[in-house]
Amino acid sequence: MFRWLGPIVMAIVLATTLIGGALAQEATPAVTPVEFPIVPGPTDCPLTAAPSVEAALAQIDATPIPASTGTQSEPEASPTRVAFTLPDGTPADDATTAEVSATVVQIVACINTYGQSAIFAFSSDKLIQTIMDEQPLTTDDVASLSTPQPLSAMDYGAVQSVEQVMVLPDGRVGAVVTTEFPANDPALEADWLVFTEVNGQWLVDEETDNISLETSATPAA
């Protein structure tokens, strides 16, 4: 799911709800459970504009590096799956599961609508800092991301499922999210996402891409 940025930043996920005022700050009504699979479109994206990448970086006092010093590499043609064991946690209640599922749908809807830069509207500061520490954005990356690049309808991403939703010991919420982006290889991918709630909005705080679950165990009650 979070190989969307391809050679720009292979691990980046979606900045805070305050970036550029792009994400509407309204009271959140009760969330209706999502029925999967779903291919969300523009009407499912809560952004009123593509978020500002520059603002996202400025919020964590990060500066893109000159393009000539970048150390980017092309993504693998067929990325290797990562063996993953679910951490300890307790099953999330129905309301939390519905909220997290709805957030995933919004993420994919905004990617379909605005392109790769939309993911900054759904990432925590911690995640953006992690990305910058591991593979800093270059000035060329920022320039590319600053121009909205919506996906064509035939390349729209789909959310296949949001499963194993659990509350972790630190209070964050984790879930196994399976998405399908036709332009990706492989198109179908399962990722472990950890969400944190900031000002009433669920943001991705941590992620592990392209996982293969070691067991089929469910969260302990």
N, C-alpha and C positions, 0 to 999 in steps of 0.2 A: 504493500500500500504506500509506504513512504519512500519508494524509489521514484516518486513522481518527478523530482527535480533532476533525475538522471545524472549526467556528468556535472551538473552545477553543485548539488549537495545531495548525495545519495541517501543520507539518513534524515533529512530535515522533515519536520512534520508541521505543522501548522502553527502572532505575538498576542498580545493581550487584547481584551475587548475594547481597550481604549485607543488603539492605534488608528490615528486619522479619523476617529469617530465613525469608522466604517460599519461597525457592528451596532445595530440599534440597541439602546439601553432601555428596555421596557420590561415591565413586570412579566414574568414567565407564567403562563397559565398551566393548568394540569396537562401533562403530556400524555397523548394517546399512544399506547404501545404500537411499535412499528411492525408492519408485516413485511417479511423478507421473502425473496429477494426484491430489491427496489432499485430502479435507475432514476435518481433524483435529478431534477432540472432546475432552471433559474428560479422558479417559484418556491423552491425548497431552500434556497440560499438566503440567509438573513442579512448578508452584506448589502449595503447600498452602493458600494464602490470597492474596487480592489484596494487592499490595504497598502500602506506605504512601507516598503522594505527599509528605507532609510530611517523611518521613525522607529521601526522595530529594533534596529541595531542601536540607534541612539538611546533607546530606553534602557539598554544594558551597557551603555558606554562602549560599544564595540565599533570598530572601524574596519571596513573592508580593506584587504591588502591589495597592493598594485597587481594588475593582471599578470605582469611578467614574472612575479614571484609565486604564482599559484602552483599548487602541487596536485591538481585535479587529475583524475584518471577516468577513462571511459568505464561505464558499468559493464559487468560481465554479461555475456550473451545469455547465459543461463545461471543466475546466481545460485549458490549452494544453500540449501535449507539449513537452518540452525536448529540443532536439537534443543528442545526447551521443555523444562518441567515447571508446571504451575507452582507459584509460591504459596505459602500458607495464607489463608484468608477465609472469610465467611461469606456465604451467598448474599448478594445485594438484594434489597427488597424490590418489589415490583416498580415502585416509583423511581428509584435510582436507576434500575435497569432501563426503564423507558427513557429517562433523561439522557443517559449515556448513549443509548442507541440512536436517539434523535440527534444528538450532537454528531455522531459519525455520519449520519445521513446529510446533515448540514455541511460537514467538511467536504464530502464528495460532491454535493450539489454545487458548492462554491468553486471547487476545482473545475468542474464541468463548465461553470459559467464564466469564471475569470482567468482560469489557468493556474499555473503553479504558485504565483504569488499569494493566492488566496489562503494558502495554508498558514501564513503568518498570523492570520486572525484567530487561529485556534491553538496556538502554542504558548506555553508558559515561558516566562523569562528564563527559567532554569533550563528548559529544553533548547532554547535559542543559544544560550551560553554554551551548552554542551556541544552543539553543532559547530559554533565558532571555534571552540577549543580543539575539536577533532579535525575539522576540515573547513578552515575559514573561507568565507565568501570573498571573492575578488571584486574589484571595481567593475569588471566586465559582467560578472554574475549579477550584481546589483542593477546594472544598466539593463540587462536582459529581463530581469524580473520586474522592472519598473513599467514595462509595457504589458498590459493585460493580453493574454493569449488564450482565449477560450477554446475548449476542445470542440471538434466537430461532433455533430450528433452521433455519428457512427463510432466515435471513439469515447463516448461518454462512459464514465466509470459507474459501476454498480456495486451496491453493498449486498453481499450474499448472506451474511449472518453476523450477529454480535452475540457471542456465547461466553460461557464461563465468567460471567460478570460477578466480581467479588470485591468486598471491602477488605483492604489490606490492613495490617496492624498499625500503620502510620496514618490511617484514615483516608488515604487515597483509594481510588477505585480502578481495578484492572479488568481487562476484557480481551478475549480473543476475537479479533475482527478479521473477517474474510471479505476481500474486495476483488473485483475483476475489472481491469483496465485493458481493453482490447489491444492497445498499442504497446503494452508491456510484454516482456518475456521473462517468466511466464505471466500470462494474463491474470490467472487466479492465484491469489496469495493470501496467506494467513499471517497476521501480525499480532504481537502482544502489545497492547497500549495501556498506559497508566495515566489516569486522568486526575486532575486536582481541581477543586472548585474555587474560583476567584470571582468575588463580587457577583455571585449567583450564576456564573457561566462555567461550564466544564471545559477545561483546557487540557491538551495533551502535555504531559509532564515528562514522560519517558516512553521509549519504544524499543522493541526488538523486532526487526523485519524478518519476513519469510521464514517463519518458524515451522517446526515439525514437532508436535507434542509427543513427549516420551511416554506419557500414560494418558488414559482417557478418564482419569479420576476427576471427580467434581469437587468443588470447594466444600470443606468440612462445615457442618452446621454448627 
